[in-house]
Amino acid sequence: MRPAEATATEELFEGLECIEATQKIACSAGMLKYEWARKGVTLEITDAIIAATTLSFDLYLATDNLRHFPMSELNHIDLPVT
């Protein structure tokens, strides 16, 4: 974050809801890593936790890097290209 972006960043964070990474989400993330490893795809644990959380709460993931999230059942929002 650049100093000039501080206010906008704070406003963004104030509008976000924090979701606890529960044991259920952690287990789901582990299963995602296992399932995709069997297909020859290595998922980072952080991406697996994000995906598991998104799936657990039926949320939309806003990302410009879908190759980290190959799950077809994952709802996502494409970010604009800048």
MDAnalysis code that builds the backbone (N, CA, C; Angstrom):
import MDAnalysis as mda
import numpy as np

u = mda.Universe.empty(246, n_residues=82, atom_resindex=np.repeat(np.arange(82), 3), trajectory=True)
u.add_TopologyAttr("name", ["N", "CA", "C"] * 82)
u.add_TopologyAttr("resid", np.arange(1, 83))
u.add_TopologyAttr("resname", ["MET", "ARG", "PRO", "ALA", "GLU", "ALA", "THR", "ALA", "THR", "GLU", "GLU", "LEU", "PHE", "GLU", "GLY", "LEU", "GLU", "CYS", "ILE", "GLU", "ALA", "THR", "GLN", "LYS", "ILE", "ALA", "CYS", "SER", "ALA", "GLY", "MET", "LEU", "LYS", "TYR", "GLU", "TRP", "ALA", "ARG", "LYS", "GLY", "VAL", "THR", "LEU", "GLU", "ILE", "THR", "ASP", "ALA", "ILE", "ILE", "ALA", "ALA", "THR", "THR", "LEU", "SER", "PHE", "ASP", "LEU", "TYR", "LEU", "ALA", "THR", "ASP", "ASN", "LEU", "ARG", "HIS", "PHE", "PRO", "MET", "SER", "GLU", "LEU", "ASN", "HIS", "ILE", "ASP", "LEU", "PRO", "VAL", "THR"])
u.atoms.positions = np.array([
    [0.855, -1.171, 0.000],
    [0.000, 0.000, 0.000],
    [0.900, 1.233, 0.000],
    [0.605, 2.117, -0.891],
    [1.323, 3.395, -0.927],
    [0.647, 4.355, 0.045],
    [1.391, 5.318, 0.590],
    [0.790, 6.252, 1.542],
    [-0.478, 6.924, 1.012],
    [-0.514, 7.236, -0.267],
    [-1.686, 7.899, -0.839],
    [-2.902, 6.970, -0.919],
    [-2.680, 5.669, -0.768],
    [-3.765, 4.696, -0.848],
    [-4.319, 4.307, 0.520],
    [-3.775, 4.883, 1.584],
    [-4.139, 4.485, 2.949],
    [-5.627, 4.633, 3.234],
    [-6.219, 5.746, 2.898],
    [-7.640, 5.973, 3.189],
    [-8.517, 4.972, 2.444],
    [-8.253, 4.785, 1.160],
    [-9.046, 3.836, 0.371],
    [-8.870, 2.409, 0.885],
    [-7.660, 2.073, 1.303],
    [-7.404, 0.740, 1.837],
    [-8.146, 0.525, 3.150],
    [-8.116, 1.504, 4.020],
    [-8.845, 1.410, 5.289],
    [-10.344, 1.261, 5.047],
    [-10.883, 1.998, 4.093],
    [-12.309, 1.891, 3.763],
    [-12.640, 0.495, 3.239],
    [-11.756, -0.057, 2.433],
    [-11.958, -1.410, 1.926],
    [-11.996, -2.400, 3.085],
    [-11.024, -2.346, 3.974],
    [-10.960, -3.277, 5.096],
    [-12.154, -3.142, 6.031],
    [-12.654, -1.926, 6.217],
    [-13.810, -1.722, 7.085],
    [-15.057, -2.406, 6.539],
    [-15.112, -2.594, 5.234],
    [-16.267, -3.230, 4.613],
    [-16.168, -4.746, 4.530],
    [-15.062, -5.307, 4.973],
    [-14.874, -6.750, 4.898],
    [-15.317, -7.439, 6.181],
    [-15.750, -8.672, 6.032],
    [-16.120, -9.488, 7.189],
    [-15.051, -10.554, 7.374],
    [-14.587, -10.728, 8.590],
    [-13.598, -11.761, 8.880],
    [-14.319, -13.085, 9.123],
    [-13.789, -14.142, 8.558],
    [-14.352, -15.475, 8.724],
    [-13.288, -16.345, 9.371],
    [-13.665, -17.000, 10.441],
    [-12.747, -17.861, 11.164],
    [-12.462, -19.121, 10.357],
    [-11.203, -19.502, 10.307],
    [-10.828, -20.760, 9.661],
    [-11.083, -21.883, 10.659],
    [-12.232, -22.502, 10.537],
    [-12.650, -23.549, 11.474],
    [-11.962, -24.880, 11.155],
    [-12.165, -25.840, 12.030],
    [-11.626, -27.176, 11.802],
    [-12.230, -27.778, 10.530],
    [-13.507, -27.539, 10.295],
    [-14.171, -28.041, 9.087],
    [-13.513, -27.467, 7.833],
    [-13.229, -26.171, 7.844],
    [-12.572, -25.529, 6.698],
    [-11.161, -26.089, 6.522],
    [-10.445, -26.277, 7.621],
    [-9.091, -26.828, 7.539],
    [-9.109, -28.235, 6.944],
    [-10.051, -29.053, 7.357],
    [-10.170, -30.410, 6.800],
    [-10.528, -30.360, 5.318],
    [-11.428, -29.464, 4.956],
    [-11.799, -29.309, 3.541],
    [-10.605, -28.864, 2.708],
    [-9.810, -27.960, 3.262],
    [-8.605, -27.499, 2.553],
    [-7.637, -28.660, 2.351],
    [-7.463, -29.480, 3.362],
    [-6.597, -30.654, 3.240],
    [-7.101, -31.617, 2.178],
    [-8.406, -31.804, 2.130],
    [-8.988, -32.686, 1.121],
    [-8.810, -32.111, -0.279],
    [-8.949, -30.795, -0.417],
    [-8.715, -30.164, -1.723],
    [-7.273, -30.388, -2.177],
    [-6.324, -30.186, -1.264],
    [-4.915, -30.411, -1.607],
    [-4.696, -31.848, -2.046],
    [-5.277, -32.795, -1.315],
    [-5.133, -34.213, -1.621],
    [-5.752, -34.549, -2.979],
    [-6.987, -34.107, -3.187],
    [-7.685, -34.402, -4.438],
    [-6.933, -33.860, -5.646],
    [-6.457, -32.633, -5.547],
    [-5.770, -32.025, -6.683],
    [-4.365, -32.589, -6.860],
    [-3.727, -33.002, -5.778],
    [-2.410, -33.637, -5.897],
    [-2.533, -34.942, -6.682],
    [-3.623, -35.673, -6.471],
    [-3.860, -36.919, -7.221],
    [-4.042, -36.648, -8.711],
    [-4.415, -35.419, -9.064],
    [-4.574, -35.031, -10.463],
    [-3.293, -34.396, -11.019],
    [-2.260, -34.332, -10.171],
    [-0.989, -33.755, -10.602],
    [-0.890, -32.253, -10.424],
    [-1.809, -31.667, -9.650],
    [-1.829, -30.219, -9.427],
    [-1.476, -29.943, -7.967],
    [-0.451, -29.145, -7.753],
    [-0.048, -28.780, -6.398],
    [-0.722, -27.476, -6.005],
    [-1.518, -27.529, -4.951],
    [-2.155, -26.325, -4.409],
    [-1.367, -25.852, -3.197],
    [-1.142, -24.563, -3.102],
    [-0.558, -24.001, -1.886],
    [-1.607, -24.083, -0.786],
    [-1.175, -24.289, 0.440],
    [-2.133, -24.432, 1.541],
    [-2.975, -23.164, 1.709],
    [-2.390, -22.004, 1.489],
    [-3.165, -20.768, 1.624],
    [-4.281, -20.713, 0.585],
    [-3.988, -21.121, -0.641],
    [-5.015, -21.131, -1.681],
    [-6.087, -22.171, -1.375],
    [-5.681, -23.314, -0.835],
    [-6.649, -24.349, -0.472],
    [-7.573, -23.863, 0.650],
    [-7.029, -23.134, 1.608],
    [-7.853, -22.586, 2.699],
    [-8.821, -21.543, 2.156],
    [-8.343, -20.683, 1.273],
    [-9.224, -19.678, 0.657],
    [-10.337, -20.366, -0.116],
    [-9.997, -21.374, -0.915],
    [-11.004, -22.095, -1.698],
    [-11.998, -22.811, -0.781],
    [-11.507, -23.470, 0.251],
    [-12.384, -24.194, 1.174],
    [-13.338, -23.238, 1.892],
    [-12.844, -22.082, 2.274],
    [-13.689, -21.079, 2.928],
    [-14.756, -20.584, 1.966],
    [-14.339, -20.282, 0.743],
    [-15.272, -19.812, -0.275],
    [-16.368, -20.845, -0.527],
    [-15.985, -22.094, -0.636],
    [-16.951, -23.162, -0.877],
    [-17.857, -23.397, 0.333],
    [-17.285, -23.341, 1.527],
    [-18.064, -23.601, 2.749],
    [-19.183, -22.587, 2.957],
    [-18.935, -21.351, 2.559],
    [-19.911, -20.288, 2.774],
    [-20.637, -19.890, 1.488],
    [-20.396, -20.631, 0.404],
    [-21.004, -20.345, -0.897],
    [-20.774, -18.886, -1.299],
    [-19.515, -18.478, -1.211],
    [-19.117, -17.111, -1.524],
    [-18.564, -17.029, -2.943],
    [-18.278, -15.832, -3.379],
    [-17.609, -15.591, -4.651],
    [-16.183, -15.152, -4.359],
    [-15.247, -15.704, -5.093],
    [-13.845, -15.348, -4.953],
    [-13.484, -14.339, -6.029],
    [-12.984, -13.193, -5.625],
    [-12.527, -12.176, -6.567],
    [-11.022, -12.342, -6.730],
    [-10.611, -12.770, -7.917],
    [-9.193, -13.007, -8.164],
    [-8.866, -12.787, -9.635],
    [-7.620, -12.445, -9.884],
    [-7.153, -12.374, -11.256],
    [-6.162, -13.503, -11.531],
    [-6.180, -14.510, -10.656],
    [-5.255, -15.627, -10.786],
    [-5.993, -16.951, -10.600],
    [-6.853, -17.279, -11.539],
    [-7.664, -18.493, -11.435],
    [-6.853, -19.779, -11.529],
    [-5.633, -19.712, -12.022],
    [-4.852, -20.946, -12.120],
    [-4.518, -21.491, -10.731],
    [-4.604, -20.658, -9.699],
    [-4.403, -21.125, -8.329],
    [-5.670, -21.756, -7.760],
    [-6.770, -21.604, -8.455],
    [-8.069, -22.087, -7.979],
    [-8.771, -22.859, -9.100],
    [-8.330, -24.098, -9.383],
    [-8.852, -24.846, -10.522],
    [-10.206, -25.522, -10.282],
    [-10.788, -25.373, -9.109],
    [-12.031, -26.069, -8.778],
    [-13.199, -25.510, -9.597],
    [-13.848, -26.363, -10.357],
    [-14.951, -25.898, -11.206],
    [-16.162, -25.462, -10.383],
    [-16.308, -25.998, -9.190],
    [-17.448, -25.639, -8.347],
    [-17.266, -24.309, -7.619],
    [-16.108, -23.702, -7.754],
    [-15.806, -22.434, -7.092],
    [-16.418, -21.271, -7.859],
    [-17.238, -20.478, -7.203],
    [-17.785, -19.265, -7.809],
    [-16.709, -18.182, -7.775],
    [-16.547, -17.484, -8.877],
    [-15.533, -16.427, -8.887],
    [-16.008, -15.225, -9.687],
    [-15.345, -14.130, -9.387],
    [-15.575, -12.870, -10.088],
    [-14.259, -12.497, -10.747],
    [-14.287, -12.308, -12.050],
    [-13.084, -11.875, -12.743],
    [-12.788, -10.420, -12.428],
    [-11.555, -10.141, -12.079],
    [-11.155, -8.756, -11.836],
    [-10.820, -8.089, -13.153],
    [-11.065, -6.791, -13.249],
    [-10.738, -6.094, -14.493],
    [-9.233, -6.080, -14.740],
    [-8.867, -6.177, -15.986],
    [-7.459, -6.113, -16.375],
    [-7.051, -4.651, -16.419],
    [-5.935, -4.345, -15.776],
    [-5.454, -2.958, -15.771],
    [-4.200, -2.819, -16.581],
])
